[in-house]
Amino acid sequence: MKRFLLKSTVGILTLLLFALISGCSGKTADQGETVKKQLVYGMESEIDKVNPILDESQEIDTLLYRGLTRPNEQNEVTPDLAENWSVSEDQLTYTFQLRKDAVWQDGEPVTAEDVIFTLEKILDPSTNTPIAGEFGEIAKVEAAGDHEVQITLHRPYPPLLDKLKVGIVPKHVLDGENLNETEFNRNPIGNGPFKLKEWKSDGTIILERNNQYYGPTPKLDEVVFKAIPDANTRLVQLKAGEIDLAHLSPAQLKAVMESDPFAIHELETADYRAILFNLDLEIFRDPKVRQAISLAVDRDALVEGVLLEKGEAAYGPLQKSWVANPQVELTGPDYNQAQELLEKAGWKKNEDGILEKDGKRFEFELVAPAQDPVRVALVNVVSQQLKQIGILAEPKPMDQNAVRYDGEEALLIGWGSEYDPDDHTYRLFHSSEIGDGRYNFGKYRNPEVDRLLTAARTATDPEERKELYVRFQEELAQDPPYTFLVYLKALYGLNNQVTGISTRTLGHHGFGVLWNIEEWDKQEN
C-alpha cells in the first residue's frame, strides 16, 4: 500500500511538473513541440549585408547591435551601451562609462576597445562607408580602462550623441578583416536583443532571442525578415496570416477589410519624396531652372491623388524638425513665375509648346524604383504637371537594383530624418559628401550651403544652430538640389495578435518601426 501511494504521489507530481513547464513555455503543438512567438516582417527588399558600419540594413542592425546611445519614443538621446557620460567645459572631450554587463553573443565582454575599433573603422577611408562624414569631427578615441572611452573632437559637435547610436561591432572578431567582404556580414555576432539563427538561401533571415542581452528580455522568441518586393504580394500575405508586419501604400488601403486578421497603423514620419537632379547635366545647372520646376509642381494634387491624403506637401528637408523655416514654403503652383524663370534661363517654347534652348529640347528621364508604387505614381503625375510649362520628363520605372543613384538624369529620391537636423542634411547637400559611395548623389555644390551646414553642426547654442539652419533652408530654396514633393505617413499592416508598436515619429521609408522590439508580443490563438 505504501509502495502504491508513493508511486501515485510521484506520478501526480510528475504530471503537475509537466503542466507547469508547459504553462511556462506557452502553447504546444500536437507533436509536443513548443510553439514559438514569431514575428514575420515582410520587407520591401532583400538584405545583402548586416553590418552597422556599412549602413546598409538599419532596421535589422538595431536588433543585432547596440550603440553607446539610443533614441526614445520622443527621438531624444538616452543611454544604451554607455551608462552615462560627461562633457568637458570646452565641449571637445566626451567621456563615456560603459555598462559592465554587456557581452557579445559569443560570451566575450563589450569593452572600450570595441568602441574604438568601430569608430576608427568608420573613419578609415578604406572602409568606404557612406556615414564617414557623420563622424568627421572626431580627432581621436582613447580607452581609459576596459569600460571607459574618451572621444576628443576637432571642434564642438552637438550632434555627436545622436550619431553614437550607431551599432558597435566586435574587435576580437573583425580585427584584420576587410569590412566590405568579410563573412561576418552574413554571420554577425552582435550584442543586441536578438541574434542570427538562420540565413536562408531565399534571403529570409531568422533572428532568435539573445538570452545574454543586458536589457529587457524580448517577449518574442524570433523575428523573421522576409523579402517581399511586390507590394500586392505583401498585402496578400498579410491577409493570409503568412506575415505579421508590412509597409503598405495608400492605394492598397481600399482592399483592407474589417474581417482581415490585421489592422492598419498610421505613423507620422519625417520621410519625404523629391526629384533629385543630376547636376552634371547642362539642363539642370542654372538654379532658375530648378526653381521653375519646383514652382510648376502641384503638391496638393499629389497629396490628394497619389497619397490619398496620407501625407502632406513638402517644401524642404527640415519641415518636420525643430529648426523648420515655414518662410520658405511655396504657395504654388505658379506657372507664370515658372515661365518667367525659364525664359530668363534662355528656354523658349517651340511651335509644339516644348521648351528649347540652342536647338535642344528640355527633356530628361525621371527614374523611379519599379517596386515602389508610390514613387512610380509620383513620377507619372509630376511628368504630366511639368508638361504644362513645356518640360518633357519621361517617367522611367526601373528595377531598384539597377538604379544608378549618382548616374540617372533625374531620380525620385526618398530621404528624411527624425533625429538631429544635421542628419540627412550634411550628408546629402555638403560638397564633401560627393563620390566614394556617399549620399550627395546629385553632385550638389554650393559654398554658402557648405558654410552654413558646417557652422550649424559645430555651433553649441541651440538658438544659433536654429538660425543657421533657417538660413540654410533659405539658400536651398534659391538654389534647390531637389524639387521637394510630399511627406508620407508610414502605413503598416500589423497582425491583430501582435502588440507593442509605438507612435514614435519614424524616418526614411518608415525606418524605426522596430525601435522598441523588446516590448513587442504576439498572442497565440
Summary of the structure (lengths in Angstrom):
residues: 525
radius of gyration: 26.1
end to end distance: 44.5
largest distance: 111.7
contacts: 1689
relative contact order: 0.15
helix: 32%
strand: 23%
